[in-house]
Structures are given as structure tokens and as C-alpha cells.
Amino acid sequence: MSIHYSTSPLALFSFYLLIPFVLINGYQAETTNADSKVISIGAIIDINSRIGKEQQVAMDIAAQSYNNTSNTYKLALYFQDLPNDPFKATALAENMIKKQKVQVIVGMHKWTEATQVAELASQAQIPIISFAAPSITPQMMGIRWPYLVTLANNGTAYVKCIADIVRAYGWQRVVAVYEDDGYGGDYGILALLSEALQVDGSIIEYRLALPSTSYMSDPRKFIHEELLKLIENTQSRVFIVMQSSLDMVIHLFREASQLGLVDRESAWIIPESVTNSLEYVTKVDISYMEGALGIQTYYSGNSSEYQYFEAQFRRIFRDKYPEEDNRNPGFYALQAYDSIKVTAHAVDRMGNRDNSGRNNLLSEILSIKYLGLSGEIQFEGMQLLQNHTLRIVNVDGKSYRELDFWTLEQGFTTSLSIEQGGNNASRNSESLSGVVIWPGKLVRRVPKGWNMPTKQNPMKIAVPGRTSFSKFVKVEYGEHGYPANYSGFCIEIFENALNLLGYKLPFEYSPINGTYADLVQLVYNKTFEAVVGDITLLAERLQYVDFTVPYAESGLSMVITQKYENSAFMFLKPFSWQMWVVTAAILTYTMFVVWYLEREQNPEFHGNWKSQMGTALWFTFSSLFFAHREKIYSNLTRFVMGAWLFLVLILNSSYTASLSSMLTVQQLKPNVTDINWLKKNNAKIGCDGDSFVMTYLANVEGFKPENIISINSEYMYPSAFKNNSIAAAFLELPYEKVYVNKYCKGYSGSVPTTRFGGLGFMFQKGSPVAKDVSKAILQLLEQGEIKKLEDKWLNPSGECSNSVISTNAETLKLGNLWVLYVFSGGITTLCFILPTIHSLKYSQTPQNHAQGNDTANDENPWKRAIRLVKKICSRKHGEVKARGDVTDCSSRSDYISTTGPPEHQQTTAAQLVEVIINSSPSPLQITRS
């Protein structure tokens, strides 16, 4: 039997080519068989992607580096290509466990893939090092997957960094875009983002979920249609792209650019997974992302280990993948390199302790503390301790620029401090220090993040078509029934505010004949972008729309009719009844003290009791008019009268001024006293039926609905009052001012007891225009422009200039002049006490002193006072008798002849004077007594 060998050139070439391959494999088999301490590591990655290629090269470098230096253990790597199906990952892991007998499995960029593999690995007791981490750590994670170790940061730091960016630029509404894996893996990070944004009042207004590109036959068409739906349903232009693949983000930016969503008023934030891959995105694709902000995990490239790794990586990657232009390693290559290094360190430590077994390998992995290329590696609770250092980049042209660092402790910073404490007092979350080039090459200002109006698409503004008071908003129609002109107080304020915005805001008005609640609903459902008119800020409305700061105050005022008041006792109204009583009391008191001080020295205060009291009363009363003529003998009386006349002067002046005011200005008396009177008497009231006031009166103030009359025009109120259809009208404060100013005869408005938020302009929730208009309104208020507009529209000087104004002159109360009463009464009392004490001290007669001073000094003061009164009375009786004698003498002198000689008449007169002098006690005698 003969054997024939083929001697063709092709066969010979194949034979010589197989010789070195057999020799190399024989050497590896010999080495493996000679050394049984081989650690098999399975790697499940997407080998065909750029990230997968980098990871495979990086793992090979790490394994080769370990194998070259270790004599105890060797690492053998087994790679499996992972498609976009988490269940395929389980099958690949099972295959490696059974066939390659792997002892560790690394890889898996999706959390759903990692959990599926972990379920299988837990049964085989094989450690799993995952390149993905959950956004929110599941409860009892260590119990459910006891062999699952995560070598990635969760979404906490990433989400907080996004929230700080949104806060720094004042965006209120954002659109969240994410790639839906079909297994709910993105809901956790969306929940974290929503919670972080709500801290500063921002919300996710729209969620754009895009399926994986592998599930779509035409990804660009699908994304185009979804973006059109987004444009119809939201005005927000702040796009936050969450966990998405690079292919999906590239398709997204292409279609968004064509639809004008990457313009000067938009802002884009791309995810960490894409930012870490920007280095190997083509220049054409990255140009669509111009102006976007990216967040990437920070790692240091200054260490010697990194530089050695980078040199090796560039050389091997160039040889293995010559078609790739960019040969620099990315973050995911560093992560894959560290996963092999962590395993190698754990194997060495396990060998040093002479321990073997999969449980020991897992425990050694978890106890590693190692400074890797991707950052510090240390595990706690099966998870990597969080690296809170991120880098913010800005896509510029066909590349990107690095801006600021971000840390949880410091916020935005240009440099990293060696020691990062937990002091949040110095945390910067206000703005990025670097210059950001936004989409459309916008540099000088921050994009609004909103669908701003253009000339082709102006802002749609609703205006109340019918208002109760036309001075606020008035719509004039042309010949064909179309609105021709818009005017009024509110319109002019809004247009003046637009001039202060700093940018043009194209708009168009549209009159709406509906209630104010209808206007709120039209803005809420995005039919209109704003409402300009007399809209009151209410807490209920703030749930659906945004308001500017108020440009006018608001409160509920009651307008009532008044009638002229004619009273016969008008002269009593300048003073309150308390003042009249106190004035009469102080007058009587002053009269008594004046009589007491003048009764002995002043002849005009002599006589019987009636005569004395009459003289004292007339003297004091006439002093009210400064008409008193009696002479004053006592200095104490002069003090009393000085204080009294000063009080009288002030009282006369005040009384005259108040009474003159009351008589000059006709007084009006309100027909209705207060709200309680209206409810008690079941009276009818009127209000604007289109506003919230009708509901407020029924629900809050407690009026019966049948007693509330809807009045839709300012011209209907006078007739309603005139025919007694209503007893009062309830208007908001600005309307009340206009009505009373125009119909001022016989009307008055009460001071508002209930305040509301004021009048403002209404915008869609999250609209940045509301903030800009609010700032402009504050400038108008500070410049006094709104006050001028109020005078122009609401308080014109020509109205009511010749009309009777309802005025209620205030009645003077005791509290206004109580100091003068106390002053006068105090001086009077002091002047009364001083002579009384003096009289009590010297009330004893000389005989009493002769009998002994001891008895006089021990006498009770009250007895002295009684004895003094008796003495005064007895002396007055003697004075009356003496006056009677004088009278008799006078009567006898009537018989003196007047026809006698002059000498005789002089003698008679001299005798008469002598009799009078001898009959009257001298002042000195009275004082001594």
C-alpha cells in the first residue's frame, strides 16, 4: 500500500506555516501542564465596538504584565462577544463556566446584563466584576447577588452634577432623553434626576425614550418622528441625554440639528458614556454636537504607570487595528485594565496566605485598596467607593475643551485641592468658570433653554376680550370685526417692559372672550404662551402657570353709596364726648380753686354763697373767650389761670379748625356699615362675574350665592345702585380706585381687609420670559414709570376735580390733648394744696399758743381743717353783717342835703369813707387770723 503526498507549492507553504504555530502552542501547553496554578478569567464585552477593542487590548496588556512577573500564578483570558441582549450574556457566561472553567468573569456595561450573569455566577460561586453599577442601589444587594462586585460609580454624582449645571444657568424645565433597554434599567437614574432638579424648582417636562438602534430598521426616521412630537408638546429646549449608546446619540444630534433643536437658545448635556468616547468620534459626527456640555469621569494621566501603559496601548492597538485613526486609550480601557489588575492582586494575596477557593478569591477582591489608572479602587458593600470627581467638557467645533472639575464637596472648581473636606459653605454651584461656547456659537449670554419666539413664529399672547373696566385692557375692532388696536394700563406696562429685556421678543395679541379661569387653562394646555391683562396672582393659579412680579397691588374692597349728613348737633362733633366731659370737669375744678384762692383778698368774690359761686363761674367761663374782667389779687391764682388759658387757647384753635372743616366740606354718611350688616340683612351685592371674586364671596366670606349679582361692566354699577338692585359692590382694589375716582359723587370704598397677590402677567410654567419680564417690571417700578402710568390711566386729574369729595373729618379725642389737661389740672391742684397746707399750719389762735404749744401740736390735722372751715364760715357771717351796716350808712347818707355848701359835702363824704374803712377787716388781719 502506497501513500501519496501532495507536493504542490500551496501544500508545502501551509506545512511550513503550521510548524511555528504548533511549536508555540506546544510551549504554552507544556507551561500550562507544568504549572497547575492558572487563573482563568472570562471577559464578556462587545469586541466589535471601539470600546470593546480598547478593553480587549487593555486586558491583554494587564494579563501579560502580570504573567511576566509572577512565578506562582498565571492569568488566562477568554473573551466572549456580547450582542445587545442581556439574556445572551447569561448563555455566554454559562458556556465559559462549563468549558473554560473560568474562576472570575469581568465585563458587562449594562446593569441588567450584570444581574443576569450574577444569578448564574451565584450558583457556581464565581466572582463577577461588573463594569456597570445600578443608579439606585437595590435593597439587600449583597444577599441577592453575593458574588457580584461593581467596578463603576453609580449615578448619584453624575445626576448631582447635572442638577448643579441646570441650577447655575437658571433653567426651569428640561427634556430627558434616554435609550430604553426594554427592561426598566433607566428608571432609577430618571428618578434621581427628577429628585435632584426639584430641589431648586426645576422639573423634567418631557421624557423622550428611544429604543436601541439594533431594534430599529431606520433609526433616523424613528428619531425624526419622535422629535416632531417633542416640538409639539413642549417649549423646553434643555436636553439632558441620559444613558445612551454612542450610535444613538450620533443619530439624535443629526436629526435634532435638522429640526433646529441645536440652535442658539438650546442647551444639550451628553452622558458620561458618550463623553468618555468623544476622542474617537469622527469629526463629522462630533460637529453636530457643537456647543454641548459633557460630563466624564476624571482620571490622572501623569503617573508613570499610566504613561507606560499608554505607550504599550498605542503600539499594540495600532498593530492590531490599523484602520482606527485614534490610538489613545479611553476611560473604559483603563477600567478594563484595572479589573485584571484587581484580580491579579487578589490572586497574589490569596497565594501569600496559602488560601485557595473561590470564596477566598472574592474576599481578597473586596479587600483590595489600589490606586488604579481609572482612579482609587476600594470596595464597600460589594460596590466601588464613589469617585466624586468629574470633568466638564464643552464640544467645540470638531473637538472638545475641558472646562471645570466638579466634586460633591466643592461643586465647580478649576483645580482639585489635595484635601477635599465636607464643608459645603464654600461650595460653588453658581456658574462654570470657563467660557462655554453654546450651540450656534453663542458666547456672550446663556441660552434661554426655551423655544423663543421668532418673526416667523411670534409669541402667542392672549388678551381678555371683555373686561369690567376698560382702562386696564381695551380691544378696539376694525371694520371687518378684526382686532385693530389694543390699549390700556396693562398693555402699556407690558410693552414698556419689553423695551427693557435686552432682546427682541416678537409677539401677537389675540382677544379671548372668556373668564379669567379660561385664560389660565389656555396657557396651561399650551394654546397660548402668555396672557397680558389684569390677572390676579392666586395660589391656585400658580399650580398651573408662572406669574411675573405684580405691577399693581390687589385686595378686596367694598364700594357703597353715601348720603349727605345734616345734623343739628354738628357743633358738638369736633370733640369726642370724653373731651367734652373732661373739659367741663376741669372748668368746674378750676372755678372752685379760683374761688378758693380769691375769696378773702378779692372784693369781687365777696358776698353770699350764690354771689361768690356766680362770680367764680362767670369768671372761669368767660375766660374761655378771653372776656373775663375781674381783677386777680393772688399770685397762685395767676398760675392757675395761666395754665388754664393755655389749655383754652389750644382748645379754641382745635375746635375752630375742626368745626370749620366739617362745615366747609359736606359730610357723607355710608348707607352700609360693614360686611356683617350685609349678611345679617340678606342684602344683595354685586361683583365681576368673570373673576374669582364671586367664588371668594360665596366660599370665604359666606354670602349666599343667590345674593351675589354678576355685573360685567363698570357702567352697570351706578344703575344697579340707583334702582337698589345691590346694596354694595365688591371690587378688587385697582378697580375700586378707578370707580370711586370716576363716580365719586355719593360713593366710597372701604380699606381692603383681604389682600391678594397683586396683578401680574401670566406665562407657561418654566418660561424664562417670565423671569425677564419680572426684572423689567421691577426696573419700571424703581424708575417711577408705573406710577406715571397709574396717574395716566387710573387717576386722571380732570375727573372729579369739581365734584364734592366724600371726606370724613376726624373728631378730636381725649388722647390727642391729654397732656394739656394733665398740665392744667396739675398746676391747679398744686396751687390749691400750697395755701391749704399753710392755713392748716397757722390755724391756731394766739390764745391756743398761750395755753401751751404741746396741745396745739398734737391736735389731729382733720380737726384743724374742720375748725378752719368753721372759722371761715363765721368770718363770712361777720363780713355780711358789716356790709349790712355799710349799707345802712349809705342809706342814711341819702338824706344829706345836696344843696348845702361844698364844705359840708366834703365833711360828709369823709365821714362815710371812715365808716367803710372801720367796718371792713384789713387783708393783714385776715392773713394773721
Buried (B, 14 or more C-beta within 10 A) or exposed (E): EEEEEEEEEEEEEEEEEEEEEEEEEEEEEEEEEEEEEBBBBBBBBBBEBBBBBBBBBBBBBBBBBBBEEBEEBBBBBBBBBBEBBBEBBBBBBBBBBEEBEBBBBBBBBBBBBBBBBBBBBBEBBBBBBBBBBBBEBEEEBEEEBBBBBBBBBBBBBBBBBBBBBBBBBEBBBBBBBBBBBEBEBBEBBBBBBBEBBEEBEBEBBBBBEBBBBEEBEEBBEBBBEBBEEBEEEBBBBBBBBBBBBBBBBBBBBBBBBEBEBBBBBBBBBBBBBBBBBBBBBEEEBBBBBBBBBBBBBBBEEEEEEBEEBBEBBBEBBEEEBEEEEBBEBBBBBBBBBBBBBBBBBBBBBBBEEEEEEBEBBBBBBBEBEEEBBBBEBBBEEBBBBEBBBBBBBBBBEBEBBEBBBBBBBBBBBEEEEEEBEEEEEEBBBEBBEBEBBBBBEBEEEBBBBBBBBEEEEEBBBBBBBBBBBBBBBBBEEEEEEEBEEBBBBBBBBBEBBBEBEEEEBEBEBBBBEBBBBEBBBBBBEBEBBBBBBBBBBBEEBEEBBBBBBBBBBBBBBBBBBBEEBEEEEEEEBBBBEEBEEBBEEBBEBBBBBBBBBBBBBBEBBBBEEEEBBEBBBBBBEEBBEEEBEBEBBBEBBEBBBEBBBBBBEEBEEBBEEBBEEBEEBEBBEBBBEBBEBBBEEEBBBBBBBBBBBBEBBBEEBEBEEEBBBEBEEBEBBBEBBEEEBBBBBBBBBBBBBBBBBBBBEBBBBBEBEEEBBBBBBBBBBBBBBBBBBBBBBBBBBEEEBBEEBBEEBBEBEEEBEEEEEBBBBEBBEBEBBEEBBEBBBEBBEBBBEEBEEEBBEEBBEEEEEEEEEEEBEEBEEEEBBEBBEEBBEEBBEEBEEBBEEBEEBEEEEEEBEEEEEEEEBEEBEEEBEEBBEEBBEEEEEEEEB
